[in-house]
Amino acid sequence: MSIGIVGTGISGLHLALGLRQSGLDATLYSAQGPDDLRGGPPLNFVTRFASTRARERELGLSAWESSEFDNPWMHVTVEAPGGPSFRARLPEPASSVDFRIYLAALLEEYLRRGGNWIRRQVAGRGDLLRLAERHELVVVAAGRGALTDTFPRDPARSPHDRAPRHLVGGLFHGVRPPDPPGMTMHMVPGAGEIHAPTYHSMDGRVTVVLVEAVPGGPFAELTDRDQREDPDRFAKELLGLITAYAPTLRARIDERAFALTRPVDLLRGSVVPVVRRGWARLTDDRFALAVGDAWITNDPITAQGANLGSALAFQLADELRGTPGPYDETFCRTVSERMWATAQPVVDWTNLFLGPPAPQLGTLLAAAADDQRVADAFVARLDRPHAMWRCVRGPDGTAEFIEEARAVRSTP
Ligand SMILES: Cc1cc2nc3c(=O)[nH]c(=O)nc-3n(C[C@H](O)[C@H](O)[C@H](O)COP(=O)(O)OP(=O)(O)OC[C@H]3O[C@@H](n4cnc5c(N)ncnc54)[C@H](O)[C@@H]3O)c2cc1C
């Protein structure tokens, strides 16, 4: 059996490393080698939760095990007069490491272990057909930009036809970590969200400031202009916006030191959330399966895309270990539906947070601010999408969740 994997993001690399560990024959294709992955602007600002970190341990990856990379606490503030605010310690710390470093290190490790990698930009369906001549299954883990035409959008699972947020952000000096240390999310009603996790990058420990703007709202003037031309002006305008809308974040910023770590460390864009059909026929008897963003793209508001990509890569590796083939339509359809059971709560929860404020979310945030047990239980669910979805999907689920959380005895 031979598997071709296109893409060296977290989905492709976790799958390739997992198959390599089991001695299965796989070849990884991507245009970018480790040095290319390390260079260029950031493409995301990823926080990995404990489940992803546990999978890394299973893969024998230990580079970010040390507590210096930990983000143990989550702080949530609704930035409005009298808005709820709470903080909670995650059951196990998350970790936020610049993906330019992370992915380059994973690819190097894969090569060190003797993994097959071919530097190749796979150019559309024609090229996928060529890979199908060499491999019994082609897994497309090429992210949201390329090769997605092969997998038609699934309208029943894709409520958005445009980006619900416009994004701009960067890596900054001059922001004090929150106390206790970790990640902060500032929700600004009608405007969007600002995320500010502590982040480990080429410049050591810095802070991400990522603005998620509701299109046409008060943050739009910042997100709708290309900021790469003038990074200093960007920092100044961002500070002005934080001062006006997110005072709890402003309180952590030293104005004189607030600056992008490097001009290149700036990200701008938007994500149209989409679920595609998870598989495609390439020839009479060869198929492609999509994983990660190539299959399901989520807005980063809930910090789930890379965590989901890793979870799906592991699930697919297990399926491949358990099936010698053939990797036909039945296999692809069945595996894709099983993986959908993993992905669905992430998609539903993320879409709920992107929509107009649901009344149960207001109830939930107020209850978390009021009772540490609720805050703890809510924050613990950031790494448990099924449980999170049960808790937020409707007023009854939220009421039940709050009641259960309040029934837990506080530890003395
Ligand atoms: C601002 C921002 C913040 C985010 N924050 C978080 C977070 O906190 N937590 C979280 O879990 N997720 C987060 N995400 C989402 C996360 O970044 C993605 O879900 C995740 O990185 C997707 O991984 P992937 O491997 O599926 O795809 P990608 O990371 O897109 O990897 C695709 C790979 O395929 C290669 N490739 C592409 N096309 C081709 C081709 N034609 N031929 C060969 N190779 C190709 C690319 O070079 C790349 O190496 C965030 C996203 C953004 C934009």
The ligand as a Gaussian input file, in Angstrom:
#p B3LYP/6-31G(d) Opt

LIG

0 1
 C       -5.174000      34.194000      12.144000
 C       -5.380000      32.732000      12.379000
 C       -5.303000      32.222000      13.661000
 C       -5.529000      30.875000      13.899000
 N       -5.475000      30.407000      15.185000
 C       -5.682000      29.103000      15.421000
 C       -5.566000      28.579000      16.754000
 O       -5.300000      29.308000      17.716000
 N       -5.769000      27.258000      16.947000
 C       -6.059000      26.407000      15.906000
 O       -6.213000      25.209000      16.134000
 N       -6.167000      26.866000      14.645000
 C       -5.981000      28.184000      14.369000
 N       -6.061000      28.647000      13.090000
 C       -6.401000      27.716000      11.999000
 C       -5.172000      26.921000      11.545000
 O       -4.143000      27.814000      11.161000
 C       -5.509000      26.006000      10.385000
 O       -6.725000      25.342000      10.619000
 C       -4.422000      24.950000      10.197000
 O       -3.149000      25.537000      10.167000
 C       -4.689000      24.152000       8.939000
 O       -3.700000      23.190000       8.793000
 P       -3.648000      22.290000       7.479000
 O       -2.472000      21.402000       7.649000
 O       -4.962000      21.639000       7.258000
 O       -3.432000      23.306000       6.287000
 P       -2.220000      24.437000       6.025000
 O       -1.634000      24.804000       7.304000
 O       -2.846000      25.416000       5.182000
 O       -1.156000      23.579000       5.270000
 C       -1.262000      23.287000       3.909000
 C        0.083000      22.902000       3.337000
 O       -0.079000      22.471000       1.984000
 C        0.876000      23.084000       1.166000
 N        0.280000      23.221000      -0.147000
 C       -0.735000      24.036000      -0.480000
 N       -1.040000      23.877000      -1.758000
 C       -0.193000      22.948000      -2.250000
 C       -0.029000      22.379000      -3.538000
 N       -0.780000      22.729000      -4.571000
 N        0.954000      21.440000      -3.700000
 C        1.724000      21.088000      -2.662000
 N        1.595000      21.584000      -1.410000
 C        0.648000      22.516000      -1.229000
 C        1.149000      24.419000       1.836000
 O        2.370000      24.918000       1.429000
 C        1.095000      24.034000       3.293000
 O        2.342000      23.527000       3.693000
 C       -5.840000      30.005000      12.819000
 C       -5.909000      30.498000      11.526000
 C       -5.695000      31.856000      11.302000
 C       -5.786000      32.386000       9.897000

